[in-house]
Amino acid sequence: MNERPKCKVAYQGEPGAYSEAALLNYFGPTVTALGKETFDEVFASVDSGESDYAFLPIENSTAGSIHRNYDLMREHSLFIIGETNLRVHHCLIACPHTRKEEIRVVKSHTQALEQCRGYLTRWTGITIEPVYDTAGAVKQLSEEKEQHTAAIASRRAAEIYEMEVLEEGIEDNQQNYTRFLILSRDPVLPDAEAKTSILVSLRHEPGSLFKALSVFALRDIDLLKLESRPLIGQPGEYLFYIDFAGSTNDLKVKHALGHLEEFAQMLRVLGSYPRDQFHV
């Protein structure tokens, strides 16, 4: 827990969203959680000073990366200062006294629907409807009393909006984790085991990516993730997001980044931060 008294943290979603649950686990009960409708609004809240931190999902072990948040990190000048992993348990939620046989529509966020794809594929005769948030889908149920509609969300969302859990643990992968990033206007230098994230663009020429990755291999720096995103306005060219073990305070990391900077078109350190472990 990283309790910071009186801090305000923006997240995407309604009360009961998985982002809110992970946020409360990370910051503790004294935090003020500010739910926003979109990820863009989360970044804007920190940029404007309304919030101290942004709390964002970045990847799921079943559904993969959340590309919009990678793009927003490029567009804004916030720093990653932490990460946390949440074990995600999905529930099928409906209005009280509804039977599963009555359900014709299932709503949820696209990520949750993807994480339950196998479960939903085996269920014939239903329509899938993506909405902006898992807890938001449950909130809609509570407001509209849709007897033939169910939502996929957390048990806490069902409790908050006084809906009924029909089934629990419907995610396809029983090791279903979502990784969240915490972003701030100011960077940190972690003392504990660290991870660093960078954004780099390379010349469009043979061997450029190999050379970029070699600066880490030559110094025995463990690469943890490589994610590419299209370079807007330059078809066929890409930006690369790289996560690796270590801090920018480490001498070998400083040398690696200095070496990379010699031939990269652009290099930006998104942040060094304490590395989280998976908790069952």
Secondary structure, DSSP 4 states (H G I P E B T S, - for coil): ----TT-EEEEES-TT-HHHHHHHHHH-TT-EEEEESSHHHHHHHHHHTS-SEEEEEEEETTTEE-HHHHHHHHHS--EEEEEEEEE---EEEESTT--GGG--EEEE-HHHHHHTHHHHHTSTT-EEEE-S-HHHHHHHHHHH--TTEEEEE-HHHHHHTT-EEEEE---S-TT-EEEEEEEESS----SSSEEEEEEEEE-SSTTHHHHHHHHHHTTT--EEEEEEEE-TTSTT-EEEEEEEES-TTSHHHHHHHHHHHTTEEEEEEEEEEEPP----
